[in-house]
Amino acid sequence: MDENRAVIERLVQCLNDKRVEVMDDLFHEDAVMDWPQSGEQVVGGDNRRAVYGAFPGLPTVTPRRMLSAGDLVVLEATLDYDGPVYKSVFVFELREGKIARETAYWAEPFEAPGWRAAWVTPAPS
């Protein structure tokens, strides 16, 4: 198995287990978490630990697809916050077997417009 892919699988598992302390083993201390939609960056381990320590409720992460090549891993997943559900894409850049940068995008699902129905099929969940 691809070592970088295994790091991301461990990240998903630690979030689902609500064991954020495991993130210290997976992220470089100088890692950047970039959240373009909200215009925020979490820079460094102290800030990451503070954000995740204050998180009101971690989601359940259900991977849909993961692609990896070299030091890049892309994860498509559903995040379920026991209510709001978001479709998400994470782009992870790894260095020496740990996450150096995470860029995350989230979107709420929406109903497809009827006018496209003749040309599309339902996508897998």
Helices and strands as residue ranges (DSSP letters): H 3-16, G 20-22, H 23-26, E 27-35, E 40-43, H 45-54, E 60-69, E 72-80, E 85-95, E 98-107, G 114-119
